[in-house]
């Protein structure tokens, strides 16, 4: 068996020869690489390998204690939790602050695990750095050809117009954005528009931590029931909006999400408008990543994993979806 053999377990990946887990969704023993601090990538593991910002965000989100191997980007570190020793280097993934890809070397082979990533430079995250590798394990959230994001500067102008139009009509603009990562991109994307912002408590807590780590934002106030006035509200999509009703003269809501490219997005989130800004790579970004890594084998996970692997196979690339065992069987059968 290759030292870099890989298995899929309930959304997490495991390299059995190395004894290394990658982003498992459930608490796992032994060494666990945590690519970033989004809730679908973290759990109460005992021993984690992560970047300095992810370590701070993890402490904020989970509390508790764990053994931390905090690695700066670009610095290789040796590990031996399993049968085969390996070297692991973190590279910025461009997804949210602190998000990292894992570049793993074992035997004579290398593997790049992207975690969630984005090639286009974000405003509040470190720019993505790819590295050539023998094996590429990549997320494919937007792995369908129709997911091509428009230039972000254009979208931010449209978001600003949406906010101004709402205020002109005497209602409060509410931008729905995930509290970690997306909200801070919104604050940066609208930085030159002269808005003041009111933030949901959770968004405010995370934004404060971004500020402690050196990021600068426009004027932000925590929502504590006060009248919102002529300000833009930033709110997580899953949080109840009823508390806002008494503090405003009416709401006009927009979702900030890559899924805005789907016509159903507005209805799914129950909003007046949807703007396509994402912290993931779009379809051309996914193809570009494969071209730049020049792997001899690609494993895809998350989103349109099977479809994107199929696209790569048609281009002559040895690619399979890790997350969909049926597709794996099909591909092997073919
Ligand atoms: Zn994420």
Boltz pocket constraint, residues with backbone or C-beta under 6 A from the ligand:
constraints:
  - pocket:
      binder: B
      contacts: [[A, 36], [A, 38], [A, 95], [A, 116]]
      max_distance: 6.0
